Amino acid sequence: MIGECQARLMDYEIRRAKGEPIPEAEIRNEERRKEELEARRRALEQEIEQETHLLPASPRVIGVARVLPMEAGDPEMRPDAAIEAIGMQVAMAYERENGREPEDVSTRNLGYDIRSHAPDGRIRYIEVKARATTGPIVLTPNEWLMAQRLGEEYWLYVVEDAVRQPRLHIIQNPAAKLEAEPVVETVRFIVKHWKKAAVPTAWGIQPSLPD
């Protein structure tokens, strides 16, 4: 970063020498930024130097914390790989049936599970949520952020009754249509009334549970 500042300052000098008017304030800001970065580097070097002089010693207990699994709330809202797999099956099949080419990106932590390409070039960014029965769904901060950023291109596919008779509901631009309650303790968002904004479909397939 210091090198980039230095390169910009040199570029300003060259442009000035060629007669180009460079605002003095712009040069002063870059010089100030370079000085700040150099000060940060000196502080970091000093910190590293101090760390090299640490001596081993016996640990001193200053506190004890007991961490337990969260038992409160709806147990069905906890992640279930088998239920999630059924939800992905239903969503992928629905996309293919409607002429789109879905791509499973659920392992990449992108804030959505499926990137679905339509013949006209449009893309659906789809987050899939599946419930064993029905009820609220949970979105991570990353998923909610992507819903806000992508707007009309972001879709929420909710599959309820995933085990017995999967039913798919779709919501376009969920950030504009749903109210999410942040759960600070677990850094998640609970969406209780998603069905009011969803468009129910007649789509459903016989689920195949993993072995």
C-alpha positions in Angstrom: 0.0 0.0 0.0 2.9 2.3 0.7 4.4 1.5 -2.7 1.1 2.3 -4.4 1.0 5.7 -2.7 4.6 6.3 -3.7 3.7 5.4 -7.3 0.8 7.8 -7.3 3.0 10.6 -6.0 5.6 9.9 -8.7 2.8 9.9 -11.3 1.6 13.3 -10.0 5.2 14.7 -10.4 5.5 13.4 -13.9 2.2 14.8 -14.9 3.1 18.2 -13.3 6.4 18.2 -15.2 4.4 17.8 -18.4 2.3 20.8 -17.6 -0.8 19.1 -16.3 -2.5 21.0 -13.5 -2.7 18.7 -10.5 -4.6 20.0 -7.5 -2.3 20.6 -4.5 -4.9 19.2 -2.1 -4.9 15.9 -4.0 -1.1 15.6 -3.6 -1.2 16.6 0.1 -3.9 14.0 0.7 -1.8 11.3 -0.9 1.3 12.4 1.1 -0.7 12.3 4.3 -2.0 8.8 3.5 1.6 7.6 2.8 2.7 9.0 6.2 -0.1 7.3 8.0 0.7 4.0 6.3 4.4 4.3 7.2 3.4 5.0 10.8 1.2 1.9 10.9 4.1 -0.1 9.5 6.5 1.2 12.2 3.9 0.3 14.9 3.5 -3.2 13.4 7.2 -3.7 13.2 7.5 -2.7 16.9 4.7 -5.0 17.9 6.4 -7.9 16.0 9.7 -7.1 17.7 8.1 -7.2 21.1 6.5 -10.5 20.4 9.9 -12.1 19.7 10.9 -11.3 23.3 8.0 -13.2 24.9 9.1 -15.8 27.4 7.1 -19.0 28.2 5.3 -19.0 31.6 2.7 -20.9 33.4 -0.9 -20.0 32.2 -3.1 -18.0 34.6 -6.8 -18.8 34.6 -8.8 -15.6 34.4 -12.3 -17.1 33.7 -14.2 -20.1 32.7 -17.0 -20.4 30.2 -19.3 -23.3 29.6 -20.7 -23.5 26.0 -23.9 -25.6 25.5 -25.9 -26.3 22.3 -28.9 -24.0 22.0 -32.0 -26.1 22.8 -34.6 -23.3 22.8 -36.7 -22.6 19.7 -38.2 -24.8 17.1 -36.1 -28.0 16.7 -37.2 -28.3 13.1 -35.4 -25.0 12.3 -32.0 -26.7 12.9 -30.1 -27.7 9.8 -30.9 -31.2 8.5 -28.8 -32.4 5.6 -31.5 -34.9 4.4 -34.2 -32.2 4.4 -31.9 -29.7 2.7 -31.0 -32.3 0.0 -34.7 -32.8 -0.8 -35.2 -29.0 -1.1 -32.4 -28.8 -3.6 -33.8 -31.7 -5.6 -37.2 -30.0 -5.8 -35.7 -26.6 -6.7 -33.3 -28.0 -9.4 -36.1 -30.0 -11.0 -38.4 -27.0 -11.0 -35.8 -24.9 -12.8 -35.1 -27.6 -15.4 -38.9 -28.1 -16.0 -39.2 -24.4 -16.7 -36.5 -24.3 -19.3 -33.7 -22.9 -17.2 -30.2 -24.4 -16.5 -29.6 -24.6 -12.8 -26.1 -24.8 -11.3 -25.7 -26.0 -7.7 -23.3 -23.6 -5.9 -24.5 -24.4 -2.4 -21.1 -25.3 -1.2 -19.4 -22.0 -2.1 -21.0 -19.8 0.6 -22.1 -17.2 -2.0 -25.4 -16.3 -0.2 -27.5 -18.4 -2.5 -27.7 -22.1 -3.4 -28.5 -22.1 -7.1 -27.4 -20.0 -10.1 -30.1 -20.6 -12.8 -29.6 -19.5 -16.4 -32.6 -18.7 -18.6 -32.4 -19.0 -22.4 -32.7 -15.2 -22.7 -29.6 -14.7 -20.6 -31.3 -13.7 -17.4 -30.0 -15.3 -14.2 -31.9 -16.3 -11.1 -29.9 -16.4 -7.8 -31.9 -18.8 -5.7 -31.7 -19.5 -2.0 -33.4 -22.8 -1.1 -35.0 -23.4 2.3 -36.6 -26.7 3.2 -38.8 -27.7 6.1 -39.8 -31.2 7.3 -43.3 -29.8 7.8 -43.9 -26.0 7.7 -43.1 -22.9 9.8 -40.5 -20.1 9.9 -37.3 -20.3 8.0 -33.8 -19.0 8.9 -31.5 -16.9 6.7 -27.9 -16.2 7.4 -26.6 -12.6 7.3 -24.8 -13.4 4.1 -28.0 -14.7 2.5 -30.0 -11.7 3.7 -27.3 -9.3 2.4 -27.3 -10.9 -1.0 -31.1 -10.7 -1.1 -30.8 -7.0 -0.5 -28.1 -6.5 -3.1 -29.5 -8.5 -5.9 -33.1 -7.4 -5.5 -35.4 -8.7 -8.3 -32.7 -11.2 -9.4 -32.7 -12.9 -6.0 -35.3 -15.7 -5.4 -36.2 -17.6 -2.3 -37.5 -21.1 -2.9 -39.2 -22.6 0.2 -40.0 -26.3 0.2 -42.4 -27.4 2.9 -43.5 -30.9 3.9 -40.2 -32.0 2.4 -40.4 -35.6 3.6 -44.0 -36.6 2.9 -45.2 -34.4 0.0 -42.8 -31.5 -1.0 -44.6 -28.3 -2.0 -42.6 -25.5 -3.5 -43.3 -21.8 -2.9 -41.3 -19.1 -4.6 -40.6 -15.5 -3.6 -38.9 -13.0 -5.9 -37.0 -10.2 -4.2 -37.6 -11.4 -0.7 -35.7 -8.5 0.9 -38.5 -6.2 -0.4 -41.4 -8.4 0.6 -40.4 -10.0 3.9 -39.7 -8.8 7.4 -36.7 -10.5 9.0 -36.0 -10.6 12.7 -32.3 -10.6 13.6 -31.3 -13.2 16.1 -28.2 -11.6 17.7 -27.1 -14.6 19.7 -26.7 -16.9 16.7 -26.3 -14.2 14.0 -29.3 -15.3 11.9 -32.5 -13.9 10.6 -35.9 -15.5 11.3 -38.6 -15.1 8.7 -41.9 -16.2 10.2 -44.5 -15.0 7.6 -42.8 -15.9 4.4 -45.9 -17.6 3.0 -47.8 -14.3 2.7 -45.3 -13.2 0.1 -44.8 -16.5 -1.6 -46.3 -17.7 -4.9 -47.4 -21.4 -4.4 -46.7 -23.7 -7.2 -48.2 -27.1 -8.2 -44.6 -28.4 -8.4 -43.6 -31.4 -6.4 -41.6 -34.6 -6.7 -41.3 -37.8 -4.7 -38.3 -37.2 -2.4 -35.5 -39.6 -2.3 -33.8 -39.6 1.0 -30.0 -40.2 1.1 -28.9 -43.6 2.3 
